Amino acid sequence: MKKFLCFISLIMLTLTSSAQYHNPIIPGFHPSPSICRVGDDFYLVNPSYQYFPGIPIYHSKDLVNWEQIGNVLDRESQVPLKEANSWLGIFAPTIRYYNGLFYVVSTNIGNGGNFMVTAKDPRGPWSEPVWLEQLGIDPSLWFENGKCYLVGNPDNTIMLCEIDPKTGKQLTPSKPLWQGMGMRYPEAPHIYKKDGWYYLLLSEGGTEIAHSMTIARSRNIYGPYEPYPHNPLFTHCNVKGQESLIQAVGHGDFVQAKDGSWWVVFLGHRHYGINYHHLGRETFLAPVVWKTGQWPVVNGGEPIDTLMSGNPLGVAQQPQKRHIRTDFDKPLGPEWVYLQNPDSSKYQIRLGRLQMVCSRGKLSKNDRPTFVGRRQESPNIVAETFLNFEEGLPRDEAGMTVYQMFDGHADIFLRPMNEKTQVAVKYQLKNVENIMATAEIDGYSAYLRIRSDGMHYWFDYSEDGKVYKTLTSIDSSLLSSEVVGGFTGAVIGLYAVENNTSEAYGRSFALFDYFDYQEN
């Protein structure tokens, strides 16, 4: 009888879990999502700003379990990032599929403007960029009757034109469609057609706390567009949503599943410590009811939560807590990113180690430093590495960093001195650099560890890998977007910097044995 009851409980637990899903569906620095469906497959892209490679692309069969299958922009020729920072680089992309070809349009702020790339396989290779004439950011595409339309937001006005999908050449003048509901920054336009209506979905209010989705529709693609009488269509900047852990929701994209149900992916952030967020804007999912001839309704008009009912396609969501270890015995996976276009001569994987040559481009100087990292995707993490810095010159440094932007990061590192090796923690906050704590070790090697509970970061070291000592901690709000700015989120990385001014430039390097990332 007891075994039977346990069996029934297990079945009930499985049924319950399969009827729910957790938000965000893609956690950490994954803002401004765009999605398309091809048959049974969903594909989703996010912007990447100053990081290389650019535009991570994800695949799913069920809308709740996602796997990164590559990056759209994985060659320097596709994504010049000179002097790009957390305010610049690759902005919001849109992904669409038409007649056997995938299209992605996006904006490279500071290095070219709006562009389009294509691929037969979303895993790549993707084409070289075709540069587009219509200005603005957040471009999107709509295909109909053999025509390709480009929509964007130059001068805070949503504009539409027809383009040649092969060459990118603009075929018709840009025509204004709508300026939104009068909130600031009308952007992220997407066009859909349903029941004879063209629907125009926007984001307004800025990407901070007042972020909202608004919508209008017309019988003609060129308008005039009639706003939804109860705009905004969806926001947490109201009485219902003001107490939610999730804030700043907006920048959405609709998708229809094969069973006919409608869903919307959008960005939001989870805040920690009153109204601070440091993980970045993340990708969330909500159900949409879209009855014939009527306006869409997102999540029944209610705020979204981290636990949602009504699993999209009835597939149980896999646990989001992960333990990922990289032993540097093969090329790095698509989740690893560099700052700006990396100098490949400074990175080499050999004999199970990652060798990083110290660069004069420092983390705080925004000049493609020797750095490689991965997004922090949970508030509760432990990241660890073993570093051998025997080939480091006096005053050079190598170690781990929690990197938000070039003037907002915290680092734990080794620095060779004359007779000893110093292990230290420092933070960079705007133009203030401060060494918070130091210790001395024998030899040139140490285990370095960064821990977080969402509210704080702790910086630990060990000489034997067994007994760890905590050097210091910082409040995570010091690395939040509200304090240091930027459009990105925390990235846990490895780096190597040259501070030595001798003629031995380029001879100093660090060896990392592994990178262990665990979500608790």
TORROVO-28531 format. One record per residue (C-alpha): residue number from 1; residue in three letters; x, y, z. Coordinates in steps of 0.5 Angstrom, whole numbers, plus 500, padded with zeros to 3 digits. Example, Ala and Ser with C-alpha at 12.3 -4.5 7.8 and 13.67 -1.06 7.14 Angstrom:
2
1,ALA,525,491,516
2,SER,527,498,514
This chain:
520
1,MET,500,500,500
2,LYS,506,505,502
3,LYS,509,503,495
4,PHE,503,505,492
5,LEU,502,511,495
6,CYS,509,514,493
7,PHE,507,512,486
8,ILE,501,516,486
9,SER,505,522,489
10,LEU,510,521,484
11,ILE,505,521,478
12,MET,501,527,482
13,LEU,508,531,482
14,THR,510,530,475
15,LEU,503,532,473
16,THR,503,538,477
17,SER,510,540,475
18,SER,509,539,468
19,ALA,503,544,468
20,GLN,507,550,471
21,TYR,514,553,468
22,HIS,519,558,471
23,ASN,521,565,469
24,PRO,525,567,467
25,ILE,526,562,461
26,ILE,533,564,459
27,PRO,536,568,466
28,GLY,541,573,466
29,PHE,544,578,461
30,HIS,539,576,456
31,PRO,535,582,454
32,SER,530,584,448
33,PRO,528,577,446
34,SER,525,576,439
35,ILE,522,569,437
36,CYS,520,565,431
37,ARG,517,558,430
38,VAL,519,553,424
39,GLY,515,547,424
40,ASP,516,544,431
41,ASP,522,548,433
42,PHE,522,555,436
43,TYR,528,560,435
44,LEU,530,566,440
45,VAL,535,571,439
46,ASN,538,577,444
47,PRO,542,583,443
48,SER,550,582,446
49,TYR,552,589,446
50,GLN,560,590,447
51,TYR,561,582,447
52,PHE,564,578,442
53,PRO,561,573,439
54,GLY,554,577,438
55,ILE,547,575,438
56,PRO,546,569,442
57,ILE,541,564,439
58,TYR,537,559,442
59,HIS,533,553,440
60,SER,527,550,444
61,LYS,521,545,442
62,ASP,517,547,448
63,LEU,518,554,449
64,VAL,521,553,456
65,ASN,527,549,455
66,TRP,532,552,451
67,GLU,539,551,449
68,GLN,544,555,446
69,ILE,546,553,439
70,GLY,551,558,437
71,ASN,552,566,436
72,VAL,549,569,429
73,LEU,555,574,429
74,ASP,561,569,430
75,ARG,566,573,425
76,GLU,570,579,426
77,SER,568,581,419
78,GLN,560,581,421
79,VAL,561,585,428
80,PRO,566,590,429
81,LEU,566,593,436
82,LYS,571,598,436
83,GLU,570,602,443
84,ALA,564,599,444
85,ASN,561,598,451
86,SER,555,597,455
87,TRP,551,602,452
88,LEU,554,601,445
89,GLY,555,595,440
90,ILE,549,590,438
91,PHE,542,592,440
92,ALA,536,588,440
93,PRO,535,584,434
94,THR,529,581,430
95,ILE,529,573,428
96,ARG,524,571,422
97,TYR,523,565,417
98,TYR,521,566,410
99,ASN,521,561,404
100,GLY,527,557,407
101,LEU,531,562,410
102,PHE,532,565,417
103,TYR,533,573,417
104,VAL,536,577,423
105,VAL,536,584,423
106,SER,539,589,428
107,THR,543,595,430
108,ASN,551,596,431
109,ILE,551,602,435
110,GLY,558,606,434
111,ASN,560,601,428
112,GLY,555,601,422
113,GLY,548,602,424
114,ASN,542,597,422
115,PHE,544,591,418
116,MET,541,584,416
117,VAL,544,577,416
118,THR,541,571,413
119,ALA,542,563,414
120,LYS,539,557,411
121,ASP,541,553,418
122,PRO,540,557,424
123,ARG,546,554,427
124,GLY,550,558,422
125,PRO,554,560,418
126,TRP,550,566,417
127,SER,552,571,412
128,GLU,556,578,412
129,PRO,552,584,414
130,VAL,548,587,409
131,TRP,547,595,411
132,LEU,540,598,411
133,GLU,538,605,410
134,GLN,533,606,414
135,LEU,535,609,421
136,GLY,533,608,428
137,ILE,534,602,433
138,ASP,530,595,434
139,PRO,529,594,426
140,SER,524,588,425
141,LEU,521,585,418
142,TRP,515,583,416
143,PHE,514,578,409
144,GLU,508,578,405
145,ASN,506,576,398
146,GLY,513,576,396
147,LYS,515,583,399
148,CYS,519,584,405
149,TYR,518,590,409
150,LEU,522,594,414
151,VAL,520,597,421
152,GLY,524,601,425
153,ASN,524,608,430
154,PRO,528,613,427
155,ASP,526,620,430
156,ASN,522,617,436
157,THR,517,615,430
158,ILE,515,608,428
159,MET,517,608,420
160,LEU,515,603,415
161,CYS,519,601,408
162,GLU,519,596,403
163,ILE,526,593,402
164,ASP,530,588,397
165,PRO,531,582,402
166,LYS,537,580,398
167,THR,541,586,398
168,GLY,538,590,403
169,LYS,536,596,398
170,GLN,530,601,400
171,LEU,525,600,395
172,THR,520,605,398
173,PRO,520,612,402
174,SER,520,611,409
175,LYS,513,612,412
176,PRO,510,614,419
177,LEU,506,609,422
178,TRP,505,611,429
179,GLN,508,615,435
180,GLY,506,610,440
181,MET,502,613,446
182,GLY,506,619,448
183,MET,511,615,453
184,ARG,518,616,452
185,TYR,522,612,447
186,PRO,517,608,443
187,GLU,521,602,440
188,ALA,522,595,439
189,PRO,516,595,433
190,HIS,514,588,431
191,ILE,508,587,425
192,TYR,503,581,426
193,LYS,497,580,421
194,LYS,491,576,424
195,ASP,484,576,422
196,GLY,485,581,417
197,TRP,488,586,422
198,TYR,495,589,422
199,TYR,497,589,429
200,LEU,503,594,431
201,LEU,507,592,438
202,LEU,511,597,441
203,SER,515,598,447
204,GLU,515,605,451
205,GLY,517,608,457
206,GLY,524,607,457
207,THR,527,600,459
208,GLU,527,602,466
209,ILE,521,601,471
210,ALA,516,605,467
211,HIS,517,600,461
212,SER,511,598,458
213,MET,508,594,451
214,THR,503,598,447
215,ILE,499,596,441
216,ALA,495,599,435
217,ARG,492,596,429
218,SER,490,597,422
219,ARG,486,594,416
220,ASN,492,597,412
221,ILE,499,595,413
222,TYR,501,603,412
223,GLY,496,605,417
224,PRO,492,609,420
225,TYR,493,605,426
226,GLU,488,605,432
227,PRO,491,604,439
228,TYR,488,599,443
229,PRO,483,603,448
230,HIS,486,600,454
231,ASN,494,601,453
232,PRO,499,599,455
233,LEU,497,592,453
234,PHE,502,590,459
235,THR,506,593,464
236,HIS,508,592,471
237,CYS,509,600,472
238,ASN,502,599,476
239,VAL,498,598,482
240,LYS,498,590,480
241,GLY,505,589,479
242,GLN,509,594,483
243,GLU,510,589,489
244,SER,513,584,484
245,LEU,520,581,484
246,ILE,520,582,476
247,GLN,520,589,474
248,ALA,521,593,467
249,VAL,517,588,463
250,GLY,517,590,456
251,HIS,520,589,449
252,GLY,516,583,447
253,ASP,515,579,441
254,PHE,509,574,440
255,VAL,509,567,437
256,GLN,504,562,436
257,ALA,505,555,437
258,LYS,503,549,433
259,ASP,497,548,437
260,GLY,494,555,436
261,SER,496,558,442
262,TRP,499,564,443
263,TRP,505,567,447
264,VAL,509,573,448
265,VAL,517,573,450
266,PHE,519,579,453
267,LEU,525,582,457
268,GLY,524,584,465
269,HIS,529,584,471
270,ARG,529,581,478
271,HIS,531,586,483
272,TYR,535,585,489
273,GLY,536,589,495
274,ILE,530,594,494
275,ASN,530,596,487
276,TYR,537,594,484
277,HIS,538,589,479
278,HIS,545,586,477
279,LEU,544,580,473
280,GLY,541,584,467
281,ARG,535,584,463
282,GLU,532,577,462
283,THR,528,573,458
284,PHE,521,572,460
285,LEU,515,568,457
286,ALA,507,569,458
287,PRO,501,566,455
288,VAL,496,570,451
289,VAL,489,570,449
290,TRP,488,572,442
291,LYS,480,571,440
292,THR,478,572,433
293,GLY,478,580,431
294,GLN,479,582,438
295,TRP,485,585,442
296,PRO,491,580,445
297,VAL,490,579,452
298,VAL,497,578,456
299,ASN,497,573,462
300,GLY,489,575,463
301,GLY,491,582,465
302,GLU,495,580,471
303,PRO,502,581,473
304,ILE,507,575,471
305,ASP,511,571,476
306,THR,517,567,477
307,LEU,512,561,477
308,MET,507,561,472
309,SER,501,556,471
310,GLY,499,553,464
311,ASN,505,550,461
312,PRO,505,552,454
313,LEU,506,545,451
314,GLY,505,540,457
315,VAL,513,538,457
316,ALA,516,539,464
317,GLN,521,544,465
318,GLN,528,542,467
319,PRO,531,544,473
320,GLN,535,551,472
321,LYS,540,550,477
322,ARG,546,548,474
323,HIS,553,546,475
324,ILE,558,547,469
325,ARG,565,545,469
326,THR,570,547,463
327,ASP,576,544,463
328,PHE,580,547,457
329,ASP,581,541,454
330,LYS,577,543,447
331,PRO,575,550,444
332,LEU,570,554,448
333,GLY,563,553,448
334,PRO,558,558,445
335,GLU,556,561,452
336,TRP,563,564,453
337,VAL,564,571,451
338,TYR,570,576,450
339,LEU,570,584,450
340,GLN,570,587,444
341,ASN,573,584,438
342,PRO,579,579,441
343,ASP,586,579,439
344,SER,586,571,438
345,SER,594,571,439
346,LYS,593,572,447
347,TYR,588,566,448
348,GLN,591,559,447
349,ILE,588,552,450
350,ARG,594,547,450
351,LEU,595,541,455
352,GLY,588,542,458
353,ARG,590,549,460
354,LEU,587,556,458
355,GLN,593,561,457
356,MET,592,568,457
357,VAL,597,573,455
358,CYS,597,579,459
359,SER,595,585,455
360,ARG,596,593,456
361,GLY,588,594,455
362,LYS,585,594,462
363,LEU,578,592,464
364,SER,577,599,466
365,LYS,580,602,460
366,ASN,575,599,455
367,ASP,580,597,450
368,ARG,579,590,448
369,PRO,583,587,454
370,THR,585,580,455
371,PHE,578,577,458
372,VAL,573,571,457
373,GLY,567,570,461
374,ARG,560,567,461
375,ARG,554,570,463
376,GLN,551,570,471
377,GLU,545,567,470
378,SER,543,566,477
379,PRO,543,570,484
380,ASN,546,564,488
381,ILE,553,562,484
382,VAL,559,559,486
383,ALA,565,560,481
384,GLU,572,558,482
385,THR,578,557,478
386,PHE,586,555,479
387,LEU,591,560,477
388,ASN,598,559,475
389,PHE,602,566,474
390,GLU,609,563,475
391,GLU,610,567,468
392,GLY,607,574,471
393,LEU,612,579,471
394,PRO,612,584,478
395,ARG,605,588,478
396,ASP,602,584,473
397,GLU,595,581,475
398,ALA,591,575,473
399,GLY,585,573,476
400,MET,577,573,476
401,THR,572,578,475
402,VAL,565,580,476
403,TYR,564,585,470
404,GLN,558,589,469
405,MET,562,594,465
406,PHE,568,598,464
407,ASP,567,602,470
408,GLY,563,597,474
409,HIS,567,591,476
410,ALA,570,587,482
411,ASP,576,583,481
412,ILE,580,578,485
413,PHE,587,576,482
414,LEU,594,574,483
415,ARG,600,579,483
416,PRO,607,577,483
417,MET,611,582,488
418,ASN,619,581,489
419,GLU,619,575,493
420,LYS,612,574,495
421,THR,605,573,491
422,GLN,600,578,493
423,VAL,592,576,492
424,ALA,588,582,492
425,VAL,581,584,491
426,LYS,579,591,488
427,TYR,573,594,485
428,GLN,572,599,480
429,LEU,566,604,481
430,LYS,566,610,475
431,ASN,573,613,476
432,VAL,574,610,483
433,GLU,579,604,484
434,ASN,580,601,490
435,ILE,584,595,493
436,MET,579,592,498
437,ALA,584,587,501
438,THR,590,583,500
439,ALA,594,577,503
440,GLU,601,574,501
441,ILE,602,567,499
442,ASP,608,563,497
443,GLY,609,561,490
444,TYR,605,563,484
445,SER,599,559,484
446,ALA,592,559,488
447,TYR,585,557,487
448,LEU,580,563,487
449,ARG,573,563,488
450,ILE,567,568,487
451,ARG,561,567,491
452,SER,554,570,491
453,ASP,547,570,494
454,GLY,544,575,490
455,MET,545,581,495
456,HIS,553,580,496
457,TYR,559,577,493
458,TRP,564,574,497
459,PHE,572,573,494
460,ASP,576,567,497
461,TYR,582,564,496
462,SER,586,558,497
463,GLU,593,555,497
464,ASP,591,548,497
465,GLY,584,547,494
466,LYS,581,545,501
467,VAL,581,551,506
468,TYR,579,557,503
469,LYS,580,564,506
470,THR,575,570,505
471,LEU,578,576,503
472,THR,572,581,503
473,SER,565,582,500
474,ILE,561,587,497
475,ASP,554,589,496
476,SER,551,587,489
477,SER,548,593,488
478,LEU,555,596,487
479,LEU,555,593,481
480,SER,547,594,479
481,SER,545,597,473
482,GLU,542,603,477
483,VAL,549,604,480
484,VAL,554,603,474
485,GLY,549,604,468
486,GLY,549,600,462
487,PHE,545,595,458
488,THR,548,589,460
489,GLY,548,584,466
490,ALA,554,581,470
491,VAL,559,576,467
492,ILE,564,572,471
493,GLY,570,572,467
494,LEU,578,571,467
495,TYR,583,576,465
496,ALA,590,578,465
497,VAL,593,585,465
498,GLU,600,587,464
499,ASN,602,593,469
500,ASN,609,592,468
501,THR,612,598,464
502,SER,619,594,462
503,GLU,621,592,455
504,ALA,618,585,456
505,TYR,611,587,454
506,GLY,607,581,451
507,ARG,612,576,455
508,SER,607,575,461
509,PHE,602,570,461
510,ALA,597,566,466
511,LEU,595,559,466
512,PHE,588,557,468
513,ASP,586,550,469
514,TYR,579,550,469
515,PHE,573,554,470
516,ASP,567,551,475
517,TYR,560,555,475
518,GLN,555,552,480
519,GLU,548,555,481
520,ASN,546,554,488
